[in-house]
């Protein structure tokens, strides 16, 4: 019973990893792709722990999962820092603020239709 539950949880995690892979491949920006890769790494850490429970050797898999999570975190920070410096952090900050301003303030056409 527990083995089937672990198997279903692992399959669900693999499906969620495929959804995150879609974000990595088709993300609209580099930072979205980095975030998708980070999500895949986090789910992989949980998957390693599920494998450890399944094989009744959780102690060994905890060490591997912690090392993998640490590498995932460092790689995400490094990639984010690299792409921010490459493109210019001020340019990215202005683009994000412009996107938020467009979603918060109504457009002219919606103001005209209200009046």
Secondary structure, DSSP 8 states (H G I E B T S, - for coil): -HHHHHHHHHHHHHHHHHHHHHHHHH-SSHHHHHHHHHHHHHHHHHHHHHHHHHTT-HHHHHHHHHHHHHHHHHHHHHHHHHHHHHH-HHHHHHHHHHHHHHHHS--HHHHHHH-
